[in-house]
């Protein structure tokens, strides 16, 4: 390859590699020269597809076959916004039931999984078992797992890594407690939680990040649309600085915390709110209204 001053290294008759290690196409015309910069493929590419709205329903430890069957019939017969991805988080014992009854266009998630494939871990389930039920998502790091069952950031990170390695999509939850918000350390808390998750992710296309302020979960209190947007924007900035601009632009950041049919439309209209993780309301007919909030 011959170096040409002002152009870089010549690769072919009209293609050069410049000093920034980027391809430049030199296209002569009758009157002038057109320069087109051709970037080599990179995981940091900034041109990404639009973020598809995502609504997850976390049924938690609720329901039986009769009540969940009725809910499933409601969802199957409802007209759901075609451009919204919907995933229902069923109790482990009902994963197979939910997957077999729900319309195939509605996804199913487990509410937890362990960090290894099998072994003497009484009461746990593995990603392999989840996939064997035809289920392709798992919720990890929910505040109830963190604060009721004492799961550490480290353990959650290990679970995220193992779930992704085994082909599951992950709804990864983060969020601050009330005393942390009042102490003014919301960003510190959620950034630390996000870092542990990010350290264990190789393919962000399989991850949805769920911001759920703990003080708003099951309390009837909802973060205002402005509060939600502020944290989501800060998270996207953190991703840009610590992961890549491409991931920051493409990763879906959803909001959870007492989302209802009444609050969902304004929350969903915020620039950086890409959907919801819904608790109690996902067990009610109004879940359809939440799914269609972005229609």
Rosetta blueprint (number, residue, H / E / L):
1 X L
2 X L
3 X E
4 X E
5 X L
6 X L
7 X L
8 X E
9 X E
10 X E
11 X E
12 X E
13 X L
14 X L
15 X E
16 X E
17 X E
18 X L
19 X L
20 X L
21 X L
22 X L
23 X E
24 X E
25 X E
26 X E
27 X E
28 X E
29 X L
30 X L
31 X L
32 X L
33 X E
34 X E
35 X E
36 X E
37 X E
38 X E
39 X L
40 X L
41 X L
42 X L
43 X L
44 X L
45 X L
46 X L
47 X L
48 X L
49 X L
50 X L
51 X L
52 X L
53 X E
54 X E
55 X E
56 X E
57 X E
58 X E
59 X L
60 X L
61 X L
62 X L
63 X L
64 X L
65 X H
66 X H
67 X H
68 X H
69 X H
70 X H
71 X H
72 X H
73 X H
74 X H
75 X H
76 X H
77 X H
78 X L
79 X L
80 X L
81 X L
82 X L
83 X L
84 X E
85 X E
86 X E
87 X E
88 X E
89 X E
90 X L
91 X L
92 X H
93 X H
94 X H
95 X H
96 X H
97 X H
98 X H
99 X H
100 X H
101 X H
102 X L
103 X L
104 X L
105 X L
106 X L
107 X E
108 X E
109 X E
110 X E
111 X L
112 X L
113 X L
114 X L
115 X L
116 X L
117 X L
118 X L
119 X L
120 X L
121 X L
122 X L
123 X L
124 X L
125 X L
126 X L
127 X H
128 X H
129 X H
130 X H
131 X H
132 X H
133 X L
134 X L
135 X L
136 X L
137 X E
138 X E
139 X E
140 X E
141 X L
142 X L
143 X H
144 X H
145 X H
146 X H
147 X H
148 X L
149 X L
150 X L
151 X L
152 X L
153 X H
154 X H
155 X H
156 X H
157 X H
158 X H
159 X H
160 X H
161 X H
162 X H
163 X H
164 X H
165 X H
166 X L
167 X L
168 X L
169 X E
170 X E
171 X E
172 X E
173 X E
174 X E
175 X L
176 X L
177 X L
178 X H
179 X H
180 X H
181 X H
182 X H
183 X L
184 X L
185 X L
186 X H
187 X H
188 X H
189 X H
190 X H
191 X H
192 X H
193 X H
194 X H
195 X H
196 X H
197 X H
198 X H
199 X L
200 X L
201 X L
202 X L
203 X L
204 X H
205 X H
206 X H
207 X E
208 X E
209 X E
210 X E
211 X E
212 X E
213 X L
214 X H
215 X H
216 X H
217 X L
218 X L
219 X L
220 X L
221 X L
222 X L
223 X L
224 X L
225 X H
226 X H
227 X H
228 X H
229 X H
230 X H
231 X H
232 X H
233 X H
234 X H
235 X H
236 X H
237 X H
238 X H
239 X H
240 X H
241 X H
242 X H
243 X L
244 X L
245 X H
246 X H
247 X H
248 X H
249 X H
250 X H
251 X L
252 X E
253 X E
254 X E
255 X E
256 X E
257 X L
258 X L
259 X L
260 X L
261 X H
262 X H
263 X H
264 X H
265 X H
266 X H
267 X H
268 X H
269 X L
270 X L
271 X L
272 X L
273 X L
274 X L
275 X E
276 X E
277 X E
278 X E
279 X L
280 X H
281 X H
282 X H
283 X H
284 X L
285 X L
286 X L
287 X H
288 X H
289 X H
290 X H
291 X H
292 X H
293 X H
294 X H
295 X L
